[in-house]
Amino acid sequence: MIYQKSLLCISISLLLASASEHVHADDIEHIEIRAERMASDLNSIARNVSVIDEEMLNTQFSSAQNIAEVLAKTVPGMAPPTPALTNFGTTLRGRNALVLIDGVPMNTNRNISRDLHNLHPSQVERVEIFRGGNALYGSGATGGVIYIYTKSGQEENEATSSVELKNGAFTLSQSLSGQVNDWLYRVAGSYEKVDSFSDAEGDRLAVEPSQGDTFDSDIYSFDIKVSKSWDQQQLSMSLLGYVLEQDTDFASDPSIKSLPYINKAQSIKGLQLDKQNQINNLVFNIGYQNQLTEQHALSANLYYRDYDARFAPFDGRPFATWNHLAQTYLESSNFGAKLTVNSKLSDTIELDWGVDLQDERSEMPVTTYDGEVYDNSGFLVFKETGDKAFVPEISHQTSAAFIQVRAELTSEFGLEGGVRTERIDASFDSFNTLGKNIAISGSSYEYDSTVYNLGVTYDINDSHTVYAAFNEGYELPDIGLQIRYASSQFDLSQSSLKPIESSDREIGWRGEIGAFDFSAAYFISESDLGRVKSEGMGLSVSRNEVEIDGVELTSAWDINQDLSAEFSYSKINGDEKAQNADAFQQMNGFSIPPSKFTAQLNYDISSAWRANLTVMRSGEKDYRIDAKNAFGRREVTSYTIVDFNSQLELEQGVLTFGIENVFNKQYFPVYSQLQRNGNNTSSIPGRGRTFSMKYTYHW
């Protein structure tokens, strides 16, 4: 089930509504947010939050391919789903979101936009989405935080087997969990075979040529988790793995480029490419909690992440900064530590304080290919000619300290405020640029960021609360995007690579009238520097001033004991001003999505049989400047998609059934209409009517 509510700054959250149970004001304190640095039993909250629990995940996954699609379909303020293996364009409130898996950050200093594609649906237990900029978890959360929890062991010994069939994929998964002596454990693994999907006209969907996709892929996942509790202490250790390997014979037909906009991309067989889209994500995490005294609790994490990802080849020969037919791949390692102490100073005042340390190193070489062989084959055959440097090894070492205080000033007023300061040491090795073979000397740079937050709530009565909040977030700049196109005089200390520091202001209201729950929020987000933008394949790099505002509305209605409905609407506007420009212009569609409306109808047919109907409508928006098409600037048309999901508990297991795109509508997602690679080869329609059936047996 999904709940919509608001949060005081970023430290607490409560759910607004349940598909099967109405949440009244006097029940709020019993609803738990699990994220460390977030927990509180105070009733006053002042930030919009979405919580997706295991029951809703199990339902929604039957009509979605991954966690990114579930979030994009259901979370207000989040851009609609894309057909690609990327969260590029899947912004939250017009900015990037920080993705955490069990507290471990999934972002990398070379922003490759695959943060939401690093674990399998079978591994996910719960997701908490904190909307709006904040810095409590560090860099990357200018749009919010997406906190993903993986499944844990239970005291009761249990084995679970499941098989899922779709017209385009099948999945097998197995898990064992239970208790041995004082240790809880969970051991699980899954295998998914993805073939291909068709559009509503019955044609095979083309391979996405820019960011990649999962067609003709083998996907493996495993997770091992153990924990032990004693004397108000807990030790936990986990190992999570996710591997995606693509091996397809199909490409997006290049002949479609010459046709007018918008003609759908076509599949063509004959691709010969040994190294294709790939993801390898391995995370080792140790957690320790200790209730030191009645007033003080400690939480610590030590983690290591090893990660690599490969993308589709790109013909960069026409561009001097590339001058190669090449395929990028990322290799990254990340070691970090977190310490949080919660101190209850009184019955009404609470303090969170702590430190974070992180050391990330990443590089992005390229595999080059023979251009003549490629041209003569009709752009289908790739013959390797060796690997070269593209982005050298970049080191990011960060150290941060934070303090956050929450206070219940009176029975009506709540207050929270905090500060986080972070120091960043960045450096890179000497290398030669790919396109012009310019020798670039390694250099280093130290910079820092200090951000603040403040929020206040007022309970008008037991049924209505208003709030106002000010939050600052920050995001480290993508150094690799600039140095890969650097000139011989480039030096980090003389560059414009300062952090993005966003200032967010938000006001909101939530209320309850009979069987209806409502919430409304209006926000403004501003930054003097936006993301590093490469234009003309590196011929120029810019940082634009950004102004974003938007509104989010949610409601929930318990029609009767068995039937409930939930609705949400979000609309975001964004403008940017280039350096030395006099006026603002609207931001492109990869940053600011069209308006989005969602509706869910939940029906408990019986105590063992539930059904869900989900509707998502993406609005229309013209992103062009002076009616001219450009990157991310097209006139986007609206579309509506309806999904159906049902779950039936049997005597010997659980049967889940889903239909994606019930009415088999032919449509182009926003991502496809904007044409990520600038032509029809990335104009990929959404999936047509897709059936799925999953059987889960608990031993």
Secondary structure, 3 states (H helix, E strand, C coil): CEEEECCCCCCCCCCCCCCCCCCCHHHHHHCCCCCCCCCCCCCCCCCCEEEECHHHHHHHHHHCCCHHHHHHHHCCCECCCCCCCCCCCCCECCECEEEEECCEECCCCCCCCCCCCCCCHHHEEEEEEEECCCCCCCCCCCCEEEEEEECCCCCCCEEEEEEEEECCEEEEEEEEEEEECCEEEEEEEEEEEECCCECCCCCECCCCCCCCCCCCEEEEEEEEEEEEEECCEEEEEEEEEEEEEECCCEEECHHHHHCCCCCCCCEEECCECCCCCEEEEEEEEEEEEEECCCCEEEEEEEEEEEEEEECCCEECCCCCCCCCEEEEEEEEEEEEEEEEEEEECCCCEEEEEEEEEEEEEEEEEEEEECHHHHHHCCCCECCEEEEEEEEEEEEEEEEEEEEEEEEECCCCEEEEEEEEEEEEEEEECCEECCCCCCEECCEEEEEEEEEEEEEEEEECCCCEEEEEEEEEEEECCCHHHHHCCCCCCCCHHHCCCCCEEEEEEEEEEEEEECCEEEEEEEEEEEECCCCCEEECCCCEEECCEEEEEEEEEEEEEECCCCEEEEEEEEEEEEEEECCCCCCCEECCCCCCCCCEEEEEEEEEEECCEEEEEEEEEECCEECCECCECECCECEECCEEEEEEEEEEEECCEEEEEEEECCCCCCCCCHHHHHCCCCCHHHCCCCCCCEEEEEEEEEC
